[in-house]
Amino acid sequence: MGDDLNDKAPLEYAGVAITVADGHSTLLSLCDYVTERRGGDHAIREVAELILEAQGHAVTF
C-alpha cells in the first residue's frame, strides 16, 4: 500500500497493489485496488476490513 511516486516500484513488485483515494495519479492506474478513503482518513482500516471479510471473519468494530 502506498500513496506517492516513491511507492511505485514496491507496488509493481507486490502481489496486490493498493493506493488511497488521493494517491498520486500514476498509482491510481497501476494499483489493483484504490480505497474509498483518503490517506490519513482510516484507509488502512478499510483495507484491513476487506482482508478480514475475504478470509471469512466477521468485522465487528
Protein Blocks (a to p, Z undefined) as FASTA:
>chain_A
ZZbfklmmmmmmpmbdcddfklcfklmmmpmbdcfbdghilmlmmmmmmmmmmnopacdZ
Z
